[in-house]
Amino acid sequence: MSAASFKPQPFIYASLLPKKKKERLFRLRELKKQDTHIVLLDTPYRFLQLCEEIKQVLSASTKIVVTQNIGLPHQKYYYLPVKDLEIMPFKKTDLFICMVQKN
C-alpha cells in the first residue's frame, strides 16, 4: 500500500477471486460497494481476465496501481486509471497485485 501512495486507511485484501466469470463479477461488484481500498491478487494466467472484469465493474477514472513481479529485481509499478489497464506489458508468468483506490 505504501508504494501505491494511497492515503493510509484500512483496506480489503481480496485474493484468488472465484474462477467462474459470473461469480468473479459478482464479487467485484460487492467489493466496489466497500468504502475502502481494495487489494486484488490472482493467478498470473487469469490476470488479463481480471483486468477486463475490473474495467467492466469499476469507473474508467478509478485509480489503480498494478505491481508486476513484486519482490523480484525487475519489479515494476504501473499507476493508471482503470481505462488504461490494457496498455501494460506482461507475460503469463509474471506475478501481479492490483490495488484499487477508493474514491
Wavefront OBJ file of the C-alpha trace (Angstrom):
o trace
v 0.000 0.000 0.000
v 2.857 2.399 0.697
v 4.130 2.014 -2.872
v 0.660 2.876 -4.154
v 0.769 6.333 -2.499
v -2.804 5.918 -1.284
v -3.887 7.675 1.884
v -3.326 5.317 4.810
v -6.596 3.676 5.750
v -7.975 0.184 6.158
v -8.152 -1.936 3.037
v -9.698 -5.200 1.877
v -7.388 -7.966 0.690
v -9.303 -9.997 -1.876
v -7.108 -12.811 -3.097
v -7.972 -15.507 -5.571
v -11.402 -14.432 -6.723
v -13.762 -17.187 -7.907
v -12.776 -18.968 -11.126
v -16.157 -18.612 -12.845
v -16.697 -15.278 -14.575
v -20.221 -14.717 -13.242
v -19.072 -15.299 -9.658
v -15.983 -13.134 -10.130
v -18.053 -10.236 -11.481
v -20.448 -10.597 -8.555
v -17.534 -10.490 -6.082
v -16.013 -7.438 -7.782
v -19.381 -5.650 -7.610
v -19.611 -6.477 -3.915
v -16.075 -5.193 -3.327
v -16.901 -1.990 -5.226
v -19.544 -1.179 -2.588
v -16.949 -1.125 0.186
v -15.745 2.247 1.426
v -12.055 1.391 1.415
v -9.128 0.497 -0.822
v -9.069 -2.986 -2.357
v -6.046 -5.194 -2.956
v -6.641 -7.877 -5.595
v -4.400 -10.847 -6.121
v -4.990 -13.587 -8.643
v -3.048 -16.149 -10.610
v -0.840 -14.833 -13.429
v -2.766 -16.705 -16.119
v -6.054 -15.046 -15.047
v -4.657 -11.529 -14.794
v -5.863 -10.385 -18.240
v -9.327 -11.698 -17.434
v -9.258 -9.850 -14.116
v -8.278 -6.615 -15.910
v -11.221 -6.942 -18.293
v -13.603 -7.575 -15.413
v -12.236 -4.631 -13.438
v -12.912 -2.445 -16.479
v -16.492 -3.743 -16.627
v -17.222 -3.105 -12.961
v -15.258 -0.028 -11.906
v -15.425 3.526 -13.191
v -12.976 4.260 -16.018
v -11.392 7.021 -13.944
v -10.826 4.889 -10.823
v -7.139 4.979 -9.955
v -5.252 1.736 -9.579
v -1.712 0.613 -9.025
v -0.553 -2.660 -10.508
v 2.634 -4.167 -9.136
v 4.354 -6.549 -11.511
v 6.799 -9.158 -10.184
v 6.871 -7.707 -6.692
v 9.919 -8.722 -4.702
v 11.952 -9.559 -7.796
v 14.840 -7.476 -9.167
v 12.746 -6.440 -12.185
v 9.600 -5.396 -10.310
v 7.555 -2.547 -11.816
v 4.710 -0.323 -10.712
v 2.011 0.996 -13.025
v -0.069 3.942 -11.768
v -3.040 4.366 -14.067
v -6.802 4.768 -14.350
v -8.868 1.632 -14.950
v -9.482 2.631 -18.581
v -5.749 2.205 -19.349
v -5.322 -1.307 -17.948
v -4.720 -2.921 -21.337
v -1.537 -0.944 -22.073
v 0.601 -2.837 -19.564
v 3.206 -5.219 -20.988
v 3.288 -8.593 -19.255
v 3.969 -12.295 -19.570
v 1.659 -15.005 -18.286
v 4.342 -15.996 -15.796
v 4.536 -12.529 -14.196
v 3.153 -12.021 -10.706
v 0.659 -9.198 -10.219
v -1.023 -7.368 -7.376
v -3.675 -4.812 -8.240
v -4.538 -2.068 -5.729
v -7.755 -0.114 -6.296
v -8.062 3.332 -4.749
v -11.347 4.160 -3.124
v -12.631 7.480 -4.499
l 1 2 3 4 5 6 7 8 9 10 11 12 13 14 15 16 17 18 19 20 21 22 23 24 25 26 27 28 29 30 31 32 33 34 35 36 37 38 39 40 41 42 43 44 45 46 47 48 49 50 51 52 53 54 55 56 57 58 59 60 61 62 63 64 65 66 67 68 69 70 71 72 73 74 75 76 77 78 79 80 81 82 83 84 85 86 87 88 89 90 91 92 93 94 95 96 97 98 99 100 101 102 103
